[in-house]
């Protein structure tokens, strides 16, 4: 019978383990579910014959907290958890959050800021020479010199700040097992320099001879143009088939070397990983605290794929999971669906079948599996690549099979759906099935903005594509006799967005009778093109200047314009309109955003039609409020104006 992995000396005694091979230190509470990176890596190590114990959320102020399982034979694995610890802790306004989805009862403060660095230093206090391998989203996106929004400075590679020996970046299944096998064979950790998907440090110039030499750390720290050039070189070297070794120099003597990424998993490998027998819940020690909130979002969801060729500039998926789609077989997913349907808490609803992008099940073109993705060309931006293969048949077939399972009442699709990819499909079967079977009142999509100026910096398609999608969605729902609505995700203050762009967005909302309940403010997370724009005020793709809204007051105005009807936003909206010379939008006419004076206790446009408002169908809205995007989206560079906890789009989806 499967058990949780050891978390105490008592567990070791019960299993007859005198010394563990590896200890995994994690910033999240211990949840043994395949949506949690720690669970996959630890179970995979166990499957390959290694004994592994977990120290979840150790007290970083107490050296003894790292010793509760004793000294491991081979080394430590360290991860901050499913989210970067700084995104987990702070809103975009840098205010401390008061809720942590990955901690018992949602309690905040059970992990430190910059958790990976702190945990490694804690280990080094006691185990001076024991190998330390770091991974997860935090280490992966900070693997070379990077801009850190919270300290507002360029930080060194996390490999140097942590004192770790190796970074396993990306998803890590291949590289972690190779590292473990090397250590088990007696190899010194300093000699493990050749494994794809890893970063190591060295003073030996031999290792840099066949690599691309990036600008030095000193250069990127002092010169923003050098930073932009360095980042873009990294960005175009994220493909496992075409990427070159990258070298970043520190103080003229220390080299941080990034090997090319690991190859994508085969379908059989994906099936094997998700077919491991997990406990599929949190450790029972957390019951007394109310459990781990994050499990609610994923317990009855199915991971269908990895990777994303969408190429949004604010998203770090290119750096972490890559652009090549990897997917599981139908049999693997259906077997998991049958398994979760036997859970006593299962009510007949599968909450999601997806991944970073739900409707990507195959690589964008066949050449990617042997030649890799294009280095300087995107699949969907600025327009569809002529080689893009658009086909939803496989996903439609999968959803159809899941709907027919005996204990399943409804299958939702709540991962992101790329509406532009849907529009490029000449067959409307997927969109029709999506509306008929897999939406409950609302479908959330992400146009992000309506200004083509801003969309070009976002890496998103022309607004005409979204408008056409809206028409088709409305038409199909009307044919089906359904009243279902689109809920657009919109972002304020993204690099390139001016006050005029924000006003244009407000006018679009006015004309389409939309009243967004949640505002997304651009969040500069590590290792995205958008964050590079934010820091350098340069577009790294062409090295041209880009306007960046950094002034907190202007950011507040841009955000307020998206919710211009709210009385509390009146003063900011009026100031923005006057500053932009748009007094024509102040008045009582239908085209106006606000009246000339504040009207207490009332929304500004009392005549707005409610016929397109998603506030109707309240029962459906409640059904569709939760999303299972628990493991991916903090990498996508957004954050809610609500500061109590990470919203659906900052939760880290399927990361390790």
Secondary structure, 3 states (H helix, E strand, C coil): CCCCCECCHHHHHHHCCCCCCEEEEECCCCEECCCCHHHHHHHHHHHCCCCEEEEECCCCCCHHHHCCCCCCCCEEEEECCCCCHHHHHECCCCCECCCCCCCECCCCCCCCCCHHHHHHHHHHHHCCCCCEEEEHHHHHHCCCCEEECCCCEEECCHHHHHCCCEEECCCCHHHHHHHHHHHHCCCCHHHCCCCCCEEEEECCHHHHCCCEECCCHHHHHHCHHHHHHHHHHHHCCCCCCCCCCEEEEECCCEEEEECCCCCCCCHHHHHHHHCCCCCCEECHHHHHHCCECCHHHHCCEEECEECCCCCCCCCCHHHHCCCCCEECCHHHHHHHHHHHHCCCCCCCEECEEECCCCCCCCCCCCCHHHHCCCCCCCCCCCCCCCCCCCCCHHHHHHHHHHHCCCCCCEECCCCCCCHHHHHCCCCCHHHHHHHHHCCCCEEEEEEECCCHHHHHHHCCCCHHHHHHHHHHHHHHHHHHCCCCEEEEEEEECCCCCCHHHHHHHHHHHHHCCCCCCCCEEECCCCCCHHHHHHHHCEECCCCEECCCCCCHHHHHHHHHHHCCCCHHHHHHHHHHHHHCCCHHHECCCCCCCECCCCCCCCCCCCCCCCCCCCCCCHHHHHHCCCCCCCEEHHHHCEEECCCCCCCCCCCECCCC
